[in-house]
């Protein structure tokens, strides 16, 4: 790995206070000690069930919420130590593609205004902004005639293309895509995924791609981080992790994927019970209550995320 990583999260934590009684408050451990490194040009897939903390990690990287602990360094700058003015300047090199394009687009604005809005705070003139909007529309394969339309006149896939164009118009170095295809029809999903993959390659941006769909992550990303109840269970290259998943949770997720290229088990691994609440304090492995191969040790000792193969890390006593 590079001695100066492009993006680094270190012991990242985010606890949300939850009132459980008149005088008692507990904490929802949405993200609990998450560390990873992403080099420039790489694409990382954050995968896991709903509620695993993936989107919270994204919000912490963007500093749209403040952390409980830990740090995020982007291009050598520690995000949580920056003042508002410096952070605003750095955010011009970061962009986010949202899950629900409809709610992310102001219905009162035209497409040209929506795409060009991120440039309003720049020193660019109106003519240059119009030129950039035209280029952005072309980038996502939308005709220039869409400039004067409003979001309600577009299909779901077209709205997501507008969201992508809006994210890329500032020529960011880092793009975070938070389940950008989950609300789209299957046929449209394939088009948007192909668009994102080509843009990442051609524009040489670094990507954090959030999804619960392992097949999508395998297609898009070069690295994968598997999250469960706020913690990283496994981290490695997409090729190595999907070829040889080591954590029982990753194995269960992979066994549920019916796609060419996956090592399919003889039968699907069914997990018992439901995920525990992240409000409860878990002494051992977060996954132990549902793990089909858990041992006594798993219930009281938290496993560390350690390297068991070159660039392949897993948090499991059995690995």
QUIRADA-V739947 format. One record per residue. PHI is phi as a letter, one per 40 degrees, with the letter a starting at -180 (NA if undefined). Layout:
# QUIRADA-V739947
phi=<PHI PHI>
This chain:
# QUIRADA-V739947
phi=<NA c c b c c b b b b f c b a b b c b c b a c b b b b b c c c b b g b b a b b c c g c b b c c b i c d g c h c c c d c c c c c f c b c c c a g a b b b f g b c c c b c c c c c c c c c c c c b a b b c c b c c c c b c c c c c c c c c c c d c c c c c c c c c c c c c c c c c c c c c c b g b c c c c d c c b d c c b c c c c c c c c c c c c c c c c f c c b b b b c f c b c c b c d c c d c c c c c c c c c c c c c c f c c b b b b a b b c c c c c c c b c b b b c b a f g b c c a a i c c c c c c c a c b c d c c c c c c c c c b a c g c c c c c a c c c c c g b d c c c c c c b c b c c c c c b c c b c b d d c c b b c c c c b c b b d g b b a b a c c b>
